[in-house]
Amino acid sequence: MTDAEWAEVRPLLPVPGWMRGRGGRPEGYCHRAILDAIRYFVDNGVKWRAVPADFPPWDRVYAFFRRWRENALVKEFHDRLRAQVRTKLGRDAEPSAGVIDSQSLKADAVVGADSRGFDGGKLINGRKRHVVVDTLGLLLGVTVTSADVGDRTAAQVLLARVADAHHRLELVWADGGYTGGLVEHCLATLALVLAIVKRSDDMRGFVVLPKRWIVERLFAHLMQSRRLVRDFERRTTSAEAMVYWSMTLLMTRRLARSRPARA
């Protein structure tokens, strides 16, 4: 990452336990080098053992990734970046509206039968990403399931998690796949209005639908990271962590571009 990106990222990093007097051994590698290695890994889609020798050893990079995944530190880091981006764009740090959608993708051979399924609508054997984004297209929450899990089923869990983390959230747009009892469930249980944006029957060809294009833009960004064009992760928690890492890359670049130049 550039010096401008590092200047934005460094104050937002979670503080290691040994620096807060909680014991443990100081880390042997600079966080900047570790973050660069993980960004390279996600962006280029290499194997862990194929991380270039210019970075710290691959097993140390993976150990860092695993620790952040298991302790939800990557999500904490991502959420701080998102709040910073929203603030710099003149928005409240916490969103009041969002968009939900899902994306089915093929799974690699390492994905076990317990977390893969067949999406009959998309004719894809693999997994499905369910995401909620704000009106800027920034990620609010993601959950990865087998591809045969219905959108409404996964949305109940995901929306409950997102609504609990973002108390200002009161409106979420969705497509026709989220109709039915989910609308009443969100209003009664989560105090959340789920607005369905449907495609008109007389539409022909590609048409940009209001609000729904925002989440499609996020999917387009994810598909630019080679590690995310197919699900290569044995665990769904790793697949979710990869999405968060990809979004941190996008938001870091945004913050660096908005940083005022030195005189």
Secondary structure, 3 states (H helix, E strand, C coil): CCHHHHHHHHHHCCCCHHHHCCCCCCCCCCHHHHHHHHHHHHHHCCCHHHCCCCCCCHHHHHHHHHHHHHCCHHHHHHHHHHHHHHHHCCCCCCCCEEEEEEEEEEECCCCCHHHCEEECCCCEEEEEEEEEEECCCCEEEEEEEECCCCHHHHHHHHHHHHHHHCCCCCEEEECHHHCCHHHHHHHHHCCCEEEECCCCCCCCCCCCCCCHHHHHHHHHHHCCCHHHCCECCCCHHHHHHHHHHHHHHHHHHHHHHHCCCCC
